Amino acid sequence: MTTADVITGVRVRLRPAVAEDADAFRRILATPEVSRWWGGDPEQGLAELMHPDDDDTTRVYAIELGGVTVGLIQYYEETDPMYRHAGIDISVHPDHHGRGIGSDAVYALARHLIEERGHHRLVIDPRADNEVAIRTYRKVGFRPVGVMRRYERAADGTWRDGLLMDLLADELTAPTMVDSDRKSPPAR
């Protein structure tokens, strides 16, 4: 990993994930607050994160706050010139929810995808009822495009709606940090 591989936000640092991140990612994905939205088998999800397709279109990063891994974020790229865009997925440990960590990480990665990777359009697809995630993505400029009905199978086997959101390069907005966002992480 070189410093060119690291993406910085206002408070977070995104660095390429390595095998040693597996335990931290496992703990994040296993929390009820995250697994509820992530869905499926956390071990299978972890395996997919740690071994993305070899086609070089997916990158996974650890989200660090003060040197501690507090989340994970990834992007994938559609490289067909007719439909070129990138998509983002993110999970933050619940101990760090409500502090602006997610919006800072999404903004930093979105800026990288636009400025360094040359994307004009980004997408993200939270569950339609995940109001916290939707609010986070709106903070950086993502807009709802439409509901994808029965889009994702939940752990209980039922289908859940997803919300397709997109962001055009000129709509990227730096999230405002409010006082509650400036809290330090709890001492452990």
VENLINVEN-V189254 format. One record per pair of residues at least 12 apart in sequence whose ideal C-beta (glycine too) atoms are under 8 Angstrom apart, sorted by the first residue. I is the first residue (numbers start at 1). J is the second residue. D is the distance in whole Angstrom. If there is no record, write none. Layout:
BEGIN
i=(I:I)
j=(J:J)
d=(D:D)
END
This chain:
BEGIN
i=(1:1:1:7:7:7:7:7:8:9:9:9:9:10:10:10:11:11:11:11:12:12:12:12:12:12:12:12:13:13:13:14:14:14:14:14:14:14:14:15:15:15:16:16:16:16:17:17:17:17:17:17:18:19:21:21:21:21:22:22:24:24:25:25:25:25:25:25:26:26:26:27:28:28:28:28:28:28:29:29:29:29:30:31:31:33:33:34:34:34:34:35:37:37:37:37:37:38:39:39:39:39:39:40:40:41:49:49:52:52:57:57:57:57:58:58:58:58:59:59:60:60:60:61:61:61:63:63:63:63:65:65:65:66:66:68:70:70:70:70:70:70:71:71:71:71:71:71:71:71:72:72:73:73:73:73:73:73:73:74:74:74:75:75:75:75:75:77:77:84:84:84:85:85:85:85:85:85:86:86:86:86:86:86:87:87:87:87:88:88:88:88:88:88:88:89:90:90:90:92:95:95:96:97:98:99:99:99:99:99:100:100:100:100:100:100:102:102:103:103:103:103:103:104:106:106:106:106:107:107:107:107:107:107:110:110:110:110:110:111:114:114:119:120:120:121:121:121:121:122:122:122:123:123:123:123:124:124:124:124:124:125:125:125:125:125:125:126:126:126:127:127:127:127:127:128:128:128:128:128:129:129:130:134:134:137:138:139:139:139:140:140:140:140:140:141:141:141:141:142:142:142:143:143:143:143:144:144:144:145:145:145:146:146:147:147:147:147:148:148:148:148:149)
j=(15:16:18:61:108:109:111:112:108:104:105:107:108:104:174:177:65:100:101:104:63:64:65:70:101:104:105:108:63:64:65:61:62:63:64:73:105:108:109:61:62:64:59:60:61:62:49:50:60:61:62:72:62:50:50:62:69:72:46:50:62:69:46:49:50:62:69:72:42:43:46:93:70:71:72:91:92:93:42:45:46:91:42:93:94:94:97:91:92:93:94:155:91:126:127:130:133:91:152:153:154:155:160:153:155:155:72:74:74:76:76:77:78:79:74:75:76:77:74:75:72:73:74:73:74:109:90:92:101:105:96:101:185:184:185:185:92:93:95:96:101:185:90:91:92:93:96:101:102:105:90:91:88:89:90:91:105:106:109:88:89:90:87:88:89:109:113:117:119:119:120:121:119:120:121:122:123:166:113:117:119:121:122:123:122:123:124:125:106:109:110:113:122:123:124:124:102:105:106:105:185:186:185:132:180:180:181:182:183:185:175:177:178:180:181:182:133:136:136:137:139:140:175:175:124:136:137:140:139:140:172:173:174:175:122:140:141:167:172:172:169:172:169:168:169:166:167:168:169:142:166:167:164:165:166:167:137:142:165:166:167:148:151:162:163:164:165:162:163:165:152:160:161:162:163:147:160:161:162:163:160:161:163:163:165:165:165:173:175:176:167:172:173:174:175:167:171:172:173:165:166:167:165:166:167:171:163:164:165:164:165:166:163:164:161:162:163:164:161:162:163:164:161)
d=(6:5:8:7:5:6:8:5:6:4:6:6:4:5:8:7:6:7:7:5:5:6:6:8:6:5:5:7:8:4:8:4:7:6:8:6:6:6:6:6:6:6:7:7:6:8:7:7:4:6:5:7:8:7:8:5:6:8:6:6:7:4:6:6:7:8:8:5:7:8:6:7:8:6:6:6:7:5:4:6:6:7:5:7:5:4:7:5:8:7:7:8:8:7:6:5:7:6:6:7:5:6:8:8:6:8:7:7:7:8:6:5:8:6:6:7:5:8:6:6:6:8:4:5:7:7:8:7:7:5:7:6:6:8:7:7:6:5:7:5:6:7:7:6:4:6:7:7:7:7:7:6:7:7:4:8:5:7:6:7:5:8:7:5:8:6:6:7:8:7:8:8:6:8:4:6:6:8:5:7:5:8:5:8:7:5:7:7:6:6:7:8:6:8:5:8:6:6:6:7:7:6:6:7:6:7:5:8:6:8:6:6:7:8:3:8:8:4:5:8:4:6:4:6:8:7:6:5:8:4:7:8:6:6:6:6:8:7:6:6:5:6:7:6:5:6:7:6:7:8:7:5:7:7:5:8:5:6:5:8:8:7:7:5:7:5:7:7:6:7:7:5:7:6:7:5:7:4:6:4:8:8:8:6:7:6:8:7:4:8:7:6:6:8:6:5:4:5:4:4:7:5:6:7:7:7:6:7:5:4:6:5:8:6:5:7:6:8:7:4:7:6:5)
END
